């Protein structure tokens, strides 16, 4: 599949129609049955963008997946698209043949939903065969309550594990800060897991994809909030003139428009490089992840201030985007982590606990 700019624009328009023009206008509660509508959205191909062609997917169309992530973020969609896509990327490539029939058959049509989870450093794995037992905690697992399976990444990046939902695990703490999505800490106690036969840079590839799609989610919310704030400034009057007629308001809106454009270009370039395996793909992806995570929340907060009193209602529709962006940054495992990885790649710091591959290629050769 070769994705052109026209293809991406058409994908965005199609997805907006499927989601509805008023998507995201009202708060959505955790536990909303987004799974019921997911197979219909999956028919658009959005669940297959990073699934291998051998599993009826498109390979590694990261640019298209980034577009989808932005549209779902703008619509405040409850599904864990970044975690789902990154987990599907791993399963379709590295799950052993004997266990592919069940999970992989449902990745493309949306009937099987995996999610990505990062194990704490003190997690324990017992055994060294085709099945191992894992005990430990994974924090901030997006869609944990709704997922059919987990792809677990070890803290040291050396191992990935596949755990069906039926295995021994329990949601121990649900997070409610972002009311548009479900997110929880999950404890595993002797859960039967299948090690994935990933290459040395496998975990880095999955983490880069996950972080970039989380950035896309935040960018979608930022774009929607900016558009609504511009509309508001043109309609609301003060002292006999529209708010947008005041130079101070104009300057702030223009500043945010320019910043959003720069962040979008950075994310788009990272997506293209990850797809093609171009030189510097990892640097661009880390830069996009860190830049969006650092910038989105303060930009959203300033845009909310420009709406006046309505922007300070905690459950108001626009405020939900700021809360969602907070969670996106946390799900990306802290912007400082990406910045530290960038520093190591540039030779500015000694190699630390997290090793990021030099120029991982997401598309299969």
Secondary structure in CASP SS format (residue, H / E / C, confidence):
PFRMAT SS
TARGET T0000
AUTHOR 0000-0000-0000
METHOD secondary structure of the structure
MODEL  1
X C 1.00
X C 1.00
X C 1.00
X C 1.00
X H 1.00
X H 1.00
X H 1.00
X H 1.00
X H 1.00
X H 1.00
X H 1.00
X H 1.00
X H 1.00
X H 1.00
X H 1.00
X H 1.00
X H 1.00
X H 1.00
X H 1.00
X C 1.00
X C 1.00
X C 1.00
X C 1.00
X C 1.00
X C 1.00
X C 1.00
X C 1.00
X C 1.00
X C 1.00
X C 1.00
X C 1.00
X C 1.00
X C 1.00
X C 1.00
X H 1.00
X H 1.00
X H 1.00
X H 1.00
X H 1.00
X H 1.00
X H 1.00
X H 1.00
X C 1.00
X C 1.00
X C 1.00
X C 1.00
X C 1.00
X C 1.00
X C 1.00
X C 1.00
X C 1.00
X C 1.00
X H 1.00
X H 1.00
X H 1.00
X C 1.00
X C 1.00
X C 1.00
X C 1.00
X C 1.00
X C 1.00
X H 1.00
X H 1.00
X H 1.00
X H 1.00
X H 1.00
X H 1.00
X H 1.00
X H 1.00
X H 1.00
X H 1.00
X H 1.00
X H 1.00
X H 1.00
X C 1.00
X C 1.00
X C 1.00
X C 1.00
X C 1.00
X C 1.00
X H 1.00
X H 1.00
X H 1.00
X H 1.00
X H 1.00
X H 1.00
X H 1.00
X H 1.00
X H 1.00
X H 1.00
X H 1.00
X H 1.00
X H 1.00
X H 1.00
X C 1.00
X C 1.00
X H 1.00
X H 1.00
X H 1.00
X H 1.00
X H 1.00
X H 1.00
X H 1.00
X H 1.00
X H 1.00
X C 1.00
X C 1.00
X C 1.00
X C 1.00
X C 1.00
X C 1.00
X C 1.00
X C 1.00
X E 1.00
X E 1.00
X E 1.00
X E 1.00
X E 1.00
X E 1.00
X C 1.00
X C 1.00
X C 1.00
X C 1.00
X E 1.00
X E 1.00
X E 1.00
X C 1.00
X C 1.00
X C 1.00
X C 1.00
X C 1.00
X E 1.00
X E 1.00
X E 1.00
X E 1.00
X E 1.00
X E 1.00
X E 1.00
X E 1.00
X E 1.00
X E 1.00
X E 1.00
X C 1.00
X C 1.00
X C 1.00
X C 1.00
X C 1.00
X C 1.00
X E 1.00
X E 1.00
X E 1.00
X E 1.00
X E 1.00
X C 1.00
X C 1.00
X C 1.00
X C 1.00
X C 1.00
X C 1.00
X E 1.00
X E 1.00
X E 1.00
X E 1.00
X E 1.00
X C 1.00
X C 1.00
X C 1.00
X C 1.00
X E 1.00
X E 1.00
X E 1.00
X E 1.00
X E 1.00
X E 1.00
X E 1.00
X C 1.00
X C 1.00
X C 1.00
X C 1.00
X C 1.00
X C 1.00
X C 1.00
X E 1.00
X E 1.00
X E 1.00
X E 1.00
X E 1.00
X E 1.00
X E 1.00
X E 1.00
X E 1.00
X E 1.00
X E 1.00
X E 1.00
X E 1.00
X C 1.00
X C 1.00
X C 1.00
X C 1.00
X C 1.00
X C 1.00
X H 1.00
X H 1.00
X H 1.00
X H 1.00
X H 1.00
X H 1.00
X H 1.00
X H 1.00
X H 1.00
X H 1.00
X H 1.00
X H 1.00
X H 1.00
X H 1.00
X H 1.00
X H 1.00
X H 1.00
X H 1.00
X H 1.00
X H 1.00
X H 1.00
X H 1.00
X H 1.00
X H 1.00
X H 1.00
X H 1.00
X H 1.00
X H 1.00
X H 1.00
X H 1.00
X H 1.00
X H 1.00
X H 1.00
X H 1.00
X C 1.00
X E 1.00
X E 1.00
X C 1.00
X C 1.00
X E 1.00
X E 1.00
X H 1.00
X H 1.00
X H 1.00
X C 1.00
X H 1.00
X H 1.00
X H 1.00
X H 1.00
X H 1.00
X H 1.00
X H 1.00
X H 1.00
X H 1.00
X H 1.00
X H 1.00
X H 1.00
X H 1.00
X H 1.00
X H 1.00
X H 1.00
X H 1.00
X H 1.00
X H 1.00
X H 1.00
X H 1.00
X H 1.00
X H 1.00
X H 1.00
X H 1.00
X H 1.00
X H 1.00
X H 1.00
X H 1.00
X H 1.00
X C 1.00
X C 1.00
X C 1.00
X C 1.00
X H 1.00
X H 1.00
X H 1.00
X H 1.00
X H 1.00
X H 1.00
X H 1.00
X H 1.00
X H 1.00
X H 1.00
X H 1.00
X H 1.00
X H 1.00
X H 1.00
X H 1.00
X H 1.00
X H 1.00
X H 1.00
X H 1.00
X H 1.00
X H 1.00
X H 1.00
X H 1.00
X H 1.00
X H 1.00
X H 1.00
X C 1.00
X H 1.00
X H 1.00
X H 1.00
X H 1.00
X H 1.00
X C 1.00
X C 1.00
X C 1.00
X C 1.00
X H 1.00
X H 1.00
X H 1.00
X H 1.00
X H 1.00
X H 1.00
X H 1.00
X H 1.00
X H 1.00
X H 1.00
X H 1.00
X H 1.00
X H 1.00
X H 1.00
X H 1.00
X C 1.00
X C 1.00
X C 1.00
X H 1.00
X H 1.00
X H 1.00
X H 1.00
X H 1.00
X H 1.00
X H 1.00
X H 1.00
X H 1.00
X H 1.00
X H 1.00
X C 1.00
X C 1.00
X C 1.00
X C 1.00
X C 1.00
X C 1.00
X C 1.00
X C 1.00
X C 1.00
X C 1.00
X C 1.00
X C 1.00
X C 1.00
X C 1.00
X C 1.00
X C 1.00
X C 1.00
X C 1.00
X C 1.00
X C 1.00
END
